[in-house]
């Protein structure tokens, strides 16, 4: 029996990815994926185009988003939403506010980078040019590319270490409970994204997981590019013990020549279609949508 594979954590130009939603889906079809989800940061603008491309190319496309959330002392937790109504007025309004802030944030980051460049005797970046080349929502990876094109850095990692981290402007974030409620009111489910990037302390993680599960969390992104196979097995076990579903994704931003690739993540990550079936089952139980 042929296994079907999926990737439920992809980024496009609607946040900080390098490819348009249509191109992301085309590349997913090219590597034989059965289903995908865009999970752009605080942005759902690409879902319609991705779904249309999926219909043309025979790839199932789920609605998805990756929300930046905070909880107590944790300031950079990411919450994935799936299966929601991407036309929900409350969700659209909340994310539009985030996009307005994000646009101003990136402009401030470029201003700070330019101040640093001037102290080094280098010509500043032109924000309008950087934004135009992004082809969508501007993100820090696009600023890194502009620095590389100027010859100021050797690559993306060098750009972040020398400029983007020192010149960062803090992001806005939803309180976790508000983010979960927002996705659920839009008819979706919530999943904790790439858990090893929250904490590698397993005791601390389980404390968080128990807390979030009690608040209504639906699942864990056990298949992720920050985990070894042993780690993935452990996350699956912990999720199942708590009655949570398991999902997975590469967190692909582009390009394909990078360490992370569509559908295979880091280290030949493979995500089974069962993850989509689990999402559908929860949506059916809670909202009566087709399983």
Secondary structure as UniProt FT lines:
FT   STRAND          5..10
FT   TURN            13..16
FT   HELIX           21..30
FT   TURN            31..32
FT   STRAND          35..38
FT   TURN            45..46
FT   HELIX           47..57
FT   STRAND          60..62
FT   STRAND          64..71
FT   TURN            72..73
FT   STRAND          74..82
FT   TURN            86..87
FT   HELIX           89..119
FT   TURN            120..121
FT   HELIX           127..134
FT   HELIX           140..149
FT   TURN            150..151
FT   HELIX           156..159
FT   HELIX           160..164
FT   TURN            165..167
FT   STRAND          174..175
FT   HELIX           176..185
FT   TURN            186..187
FT   STRAND          189..192
FT   HELIX           195..197
FT   HELIX           202..215
FT   STRAND          219..224
FT   TURN            225..226
FT   HELIX           229..241
FT   TURN            242..243
FT   STRAND          245..249
FT   TURN            256..257
FT   TURN            262..264
FT   TURN            266..268
FT   HELIX           274..287
//
